[in-house]
Amino acid sequence: MRALSQLPDAAGRFGPFGGRYVPETLTQALDQLAEEYEKARADPGFHGELERLLRHYVGRPSPLYCAERLSAECGGSRILLKREDLNHTGAHKINNTLGQGLLALRMGKRRVIAETGAGQHGVATATACARFGLDCVIYMGEEDIRRQRPNVFSMKLLGAEVRPVSSGARTLRDAINEALRDWMASVESTHYILGSVVGPSPFPRIVRDFQSVIGRETRGQCLEQLGRLPDTVVACVGGGSNAAGMFYPFIEDKEVRLVGVEAGGRSQAIGDHAAPLAFGRPGVLHGSFSYVMQDEDGQTCPVHSVSAGLDYPGVGPEHSYWKQTGRVEYTCATDGQALAAFDTLARTEGIIPALESAHAVAIAIELARDGNPEEAIVVCLSGRGDKDAAEVARLRGESI
Amino acid sequence: MSVGRFAPLLAFRHSLPMSAIDTLFAELRQTGRKALMPFVTAGDPDLEFTAQVLRQLVARGCHLCEVGIPYSDPIADGPVIQASYTRALDQGIKLQDILEMLGRLTGELTAPMVTMVSYSIVYRRGLERFVTEAKAAGAAGAIVPDLLIEEAGPLAEICRRHDFSLIQLVTPTTPRSRAQRIAAQTTGFIYYVSVTGITGERDRLPQQVVDNVGWLRGQTDLPICVGFGVSRPEHVRMLAPVADGLIVGSAIVRRMAEAANRPRHQVLEEVGRFVTQLFDALENP
């Protein structure tokens, strides 16, 4: 059996998970992407360019910040926040879109498409396209457009066209379907910047690699600030890109406990949550074999989360394998827990987290309460919460 | 048990057509004719109507019918087929109901049926169970549009054992060396996708289709059928000289969708008339 850090294999598999389940029309473009990515990986010029952008344009490295008042409120372990919310565009998504934007340039593709749920990946893609001078079309579900208005306006400001998706539940899953359909017809001139560690091979690997800057920095910062590795690392999991990028550099450090947090939603009933690792089964969705919320016929089930970025019935195939091997523990935070953590972090630290990241904060708070003061828990604070302010106010019946 | 005892039997089996699809194309080739192959969505607006449409299509002379199993996330399909899948699923249609409907038609319909089905559905059912049940319901094969040859090994092996065709797709973006590999792993017929894109009616089809299918013809003895975008008599005239069969989907599904708000016999009659127009184009190029 291969070491976890050596995956995926040549067929894009993480154990039994992953692979490529797409129409034949897309095969050539996926092969081209895989080939170009291998060339880029071996090219110091590519790495140099990406590192320059991450440093001077994104503002990396992002701080690892010890949340003292939050830790004191929990009365147990120390909580440290990896501040991806401080990146340009306000989330971790930009790490991936700059990398894939450079790949699009290398492949000579001048048009980019992407899906978005919370709008963070849409904004990050529109930003990369503006920076590189690429045409940009973003697919976004109508329900998500409603709950993430500020991001929709930003994407337009950045020169992107936002195409509303009215099929299905009008959320992230439907946006991915529409982006894939666009790509079916435009594949020769267009690159699809998939925003998470999902989809057909080679996307899960490419996105994980570009996001791994999060975990690499965190590892170094822990050694510097704590003199050792952290005891526990917590990240939220929708498709799972910030978690994959955070966990992967720790995956062979067996002493570090890794905890992924799915969206527990309103209840454990089908349609009330978005937690396929907790409640789903292995199956095929959006081009890869992974845990998914499906009925007995293989039809995708509706899901729910208060957070648009986690409102997705599937999950990246590498997470499925990490679950199967037991390397990563997966748990859920409910809508209510996430909203409470959203408040707590704002009040104790002056940091408003994205509702997605608030799921990870909620579980970190629980773990810290039960832990001892010697223990260090790192939370990936994957994004900032400005985009969620209006939706949280609406949920509380407050007008702003 | 010696292998020798079975060798003559195996040789005999290989000399015979493997499924009703092989028989169909062998007959058509002998008489120099081409196949017209409509696609219908199962269960839009209900299975009773689907059965009526299938009867009508076969009565009008269609040689093979593709039965689309509705799927919640069909990424190769355009708005017409997507919407029909959504309507069928909203009615609560299940794979079991579709297979039972097909089973009731077996024996009555003279043309073979092929299921168009996403791998998600096949996988959830269980590969072996899906093939056995679809075959028992009278289907002669399956098109699994999101199962590439790299991932198709296990299903292909099961299909071979059951004399159930597994039809693979070749597209305009498929490199030629890959098209040869796909042809080598296909049974029944090759589904040539005429356009780079999703299903749906088009005003015009690209001229390269004729060249590409012509090239593919030199690489394989399998029948080659062309689909995606084929929706008008002029498309049929353009493609009939090079293809063994033509697949018409969205143009029929769009007409069937009318059954939700118009008398069904009128819709049936219209679908029938449309197919007859296509037959005229097929037989009088």
Interface residues (C-beta under 8 A of the other chain):
Chain A: A11 G19 R20 Y21 V22 P23 E24 T25 L26 T27 Q28 A29 S167 G168 R173 N177 L180 R181 M184 A185 V187 E188 G283 V284 L285 H286 G287 F289 Q294 E296 D297 G298 Q299 T300
Chain B: Y71 S72 D73 P74 I75 A76 D77 G78 Q82 T86 L89 K94 L95 S118 Y119 S120 I121 V122 Y123 R124 R125 P145 D146 L147 L148 E150 E151 Q168 L169 V170 T171 P172 T173 T174 P175 R178 I182 V193 V195 T196 G197 I198
